[in-house]
């Protein structure tokens, strides 16, 4: 008796989702490598503008932009896996996470295609001090305007992770308990960023900066592992169902 195609595709979907989460981790690792071997992670003034023209920085920005598309698949897989158990938390988790993803895609697109590929090139291409100052001011206005936009991105991630923590918590399954704790930790990390940027808690800045990379790799790497385990569970369930029908 052959195994239904739908069963294999379900397991394969979660394997694909695990791969998508891993892609996000790889993009973060490449960015961290770039910051230590070619570009600065905190440039200022003219250096910040001219660095945008470097091929390595544009490659980094492109990779980060593209990484938000596959992470959407990973979030969708979490919601689909848990929607029968906790429908409200699963749907809300994906909805808020999608708000985070869309916000990041818009931000990264403007950063790459407008600021780096247009304004920075205009800055470099003009010999007029006044023209350079005008471009620099335009970039500064965008940077300051992003502060309010950043709130939408962070609150989306915070609420999405909180809902997913609720959706995945299950005392009967250790793997679900594990990923629920991971989502809660990501929510706490996002809350730290919000407290730093909008509640005047400037002392959190060095803490947030220090934990960003290791926390991101740990959190989304754990998500990839959990999704891979779900694929294994699904395949095992189908094999057991097939065996029982023979």
Secondary structure, DSSP 8 states (H G I E B T S, - for coil): ----HHHHHHHHHHHHHHHHHHHHHHHHHHHHHHHHTTS-SS--HHHHHHHTTSHHHHHHHHHHHHHHHHHHHHHHHHHHHHTTTSHHHHHHHHHHHHHHHHHHHHHHHIIIIIIIIIIHHHHHH---HHHHHHHHHHHHHHHHHHHHHHHHHHHHHHHHHHHHHHHH--TT-HHHHHHHHHHHHHHHHHHHHHHHHHS--TTHHHHHHHHHHHHHHHHHHHHHHHHHHHHHHHHHHHHHHHHHH-
